[in-house]
Amino acid sequence: MKKKKSIRFAFLTTIIFLNTVLFLSIIFSMYYFIGKELNQYFEQIIVEKANFIRSEIAEKQEQSIHSGAWFEHSARIKEAVLHRDRDQLLELGLTAMNAFGLQYFVVTDTNGNILARAHEPKKFGDNILKQNNIQKALNGEKTVGMEHGAVVKLSIRAGVPLRDDHNKIIGAISTGFVFNDTQFVDNIKKKINAEVTIFYGNKRYQTTIRNQSGQRIVNTPLNNPEIEHQVLEMRKTYIGNSQIQGNLFKAAYMPMIDVNNQVIGMFFCGINTQIISALILTITIVLSVIFLVLEIMAVIIMIAITNKLFFHPLNSLIASSEEIKSGNLNLVIKKERDDELGALVVTQNRMIGFLKMTVLEIKESAKNLSLASRNIHFSSRQMSQGSSDQALSTEKIASAVEQISTNIAHNTQNARQTEKAAQSITEGIENVAGASRASLASIHHTINKISVIEEIAFQTNILALNAAVEAAKAGAYGKGFAVVAAEVRKLAELSKREASEIIGLSRASLKETETAQRLMEKIIPEIIRTARMVQEIAEASIGQNTRVIQINDGLQKLNAATQQNADTAEEMAARAEELATLAERLNESISFFKVKQSQYKEIHEIRTEPDQGEFQQL
C-alpha cells in the first residue's frame, strides 16, 4: 500500500530547508563581508603602522640635527677641537649621547680625520671624508638623512659644521643612530605590534621575522619583482599582500631615501594574515552560533504557530470530508476563525448545503422523471399519428408552391429585359447631358473671345481719334493721314456694334442653353431613379424566385422530417419506458446520502441567496 504523503511533513521540511538555506546564505555572506571589512581595516592599520615608522625615522633625524646644532654653538667643543683635546671631546660626546639618546657621535678636523668617536672611544685618527654628511658639513651645510657605509651599513646621520669665533670652519660633528643591531626593529615591533624589517637594497638587513628554527631571516632577498620595482625603482610605497617564509602578510613597503635623494633600501611592516583569518573565523563562528540558535527558535515558533493556526483547523476539515465521503450530509462544521481557513469552513458548509439540496432535488426529479416518461410514451403515440397527417398536407402545399415558382420565374425574365432598356436610356441621357455641358462651356468661351474683339475695336477707335487730332495739328501735311484715320474710326465703330450684337445673341443662346441644362439635370435623376426602381424590381423578382425555390426545398425536407418524426415518436415511446426504469435506479442510488427531507426548503433558501457572508447554520 502506498504511504500517504503528509502536508505537515512537507511543510515542516520546506521550512527547515528554507531556514537552512537562509542560515547558510547569511553565514557565507557574513564570512565574506567580515573578511572584506577586516582586510580593509587591517590595510588601514598597516598604513597607520607605516606612518608610525616614518614618524619614528623623522623623529630620530630631528633629534640628530638638533643635537648637532646644539654642539655647533658650544664654546667648549670649539676650544677642544682647536686644542685637539680628545678627552674633552669624548666627555662632551658621551654626555650628548646620554642626554639626546644618540648612538653615534663623531668629531673631525677640516680634513675629515676623526678627532674623537664617543660611541667607540678607542677608534680615532681614520679619515671619513667620503661620508656625505661630513663633506657637506665641511662645506658649511647642515644635513641629516639615511647613509650607508663600509663599517656601518645603515644609519641616520646629521652633519653640522664647527666654526671658530671668526666664522671659519674648524671641523665637523656627525651625530645620529645606527641600525647595526636589532634594537630599532624590536622597539618598533613592540610599539606597533607588527613585524618590522629594514632592507639594504632588496636584502633584509635587520628584521623581527624568524624562520621555523627561530633564527632571524637576515641577509635573505625579498624575491618579489613587483614590490621591488614599485618601491626601489618607482619610489612608491606598496600596500598589499606579501608572501614571506610560506606565510601571507598584510604588508607595507616604504622606500628608504638617503641624503643624496637615492633609494638605498626599504622599510617593511606587516601583520601575518593567519591572525586575520583566525579573527574572521572566530567572529563568524560566534555569529553563526547566535544565528543558529535564533533559527532553531524561529523554526520551533513557526511550527507551533502553524499547528495552531493551520493544521488543527485543516484536520477538522479533513474529518468533515470523511463524513461527507461516508454519505453523511447532516453535519455542520463550526466556524472559529475569520481568516482564509474560516472562509474555507464557510465554503465547505455551503458545499454541504448545496450537496444536500442537490441530493433532495435528484430524488424529487427521479420521481418526476418516472411520471414524465409515462406521459412521454402516451404523447409519442399521438405525435406519430399527427406526423402522418402532417406529411400528407405538406405534399399538397409543395405542389402549389412549385406552380407559384414558375410564374415568378417568368416575371423575373421580363424584369431583367426592362432593366437593360432602362440602363440604355440612362446612359443616353447622361451622354446628352455631357454634350450640353460641353456646348455651354463653348458658348462661354465664344462670349469671352467676342468681348476681347469688342475691346480691340474700342481701343482702335481711340487710336483713330488720336491720329485725327495729330493730323489736324500737322495742317496740310496731315490731311491724307486724317482721312485714313477717319475711315479706321468708322470701321472700328462698325466692328464694335457688330461685336455687341454678337455678344447679345450669344448671351441669349447661353441663357437658353443653361435653361436646357437645368431641365436636363432635373430629368436625369428621375430617369436614374426609374432605372434603379426597375433594377430593384428585377432583383426582388430574382429574390422571390430564390425564396420560393428554398420554400419548396424546405417543404420537401419538412415532408421527409415529418416522416422521420413519426418513426422517432415510435422510438421515443420505447425509450420512455427505459427512462422510467433508469429513474427508479437513480432513486435507489441517491438513497446512499443521509439527508432529512424537512431541510429541503431551508437549503433551497440558502442556494437562492449565494452572496451571503456566512453559511447559515442548519
Buried (B, 14 or more C-beta within 10 A) or exposed (E): EEEEEEEBEEBBEEBBEEBEEEBEEBBEEBBEEBBEEBBEEBBEBBBEBBBBBEEBBEEBBEBBBBBBBBBBEBEEBBEBBEEEBBEBBBBBBBEBBEEBEBBBBBBBBBEBBBBBBBBEBEEBEEEBEEBBBBBBBBEEEBBBBBBBBEEBBBBBBBBBBBBEEEEEBBBBBBBBBBBBEBEBBEEBBEEBEBBBBBBBBBEBBBBBBEEEEEEBBBEBEBEBEEBBEBBBEEEEBBBBEBEBEEEBBBBBBBBBBBBEEEBBBBBBBBBBBEEBEEBBEEBBEEBBEEBBEEBEEBBEEBBEEBBEEBBEBBEBBEEBBEBBEEEBBBEBBEBEEEEEBBBBBBEBBBEBBBBBBBBBBBBEBBEEBBEBBEEBBEBBEEBBEEBEEBBEEBEEBBEEBBEBBEEBBEBBEEBBEBBEEBBEBBEEBBEEBEEBBEBBEEBEEBBEEBBEBBEBBBEBBEBBBEBBEEBEEEEEEBEEBBEEBBEBBEBBBEBBEBBBEBBEEBEEBBEEBBEBBEEBEEEBEEBBEEBBEBBEBBBBBBEBBEEBBEBBEBBBEBBEBBBEBBEBBBEBBEBBEEBBEEBEEBBEEBEEBBBEEEBBEBBBEBBEEEEEEEBBEB
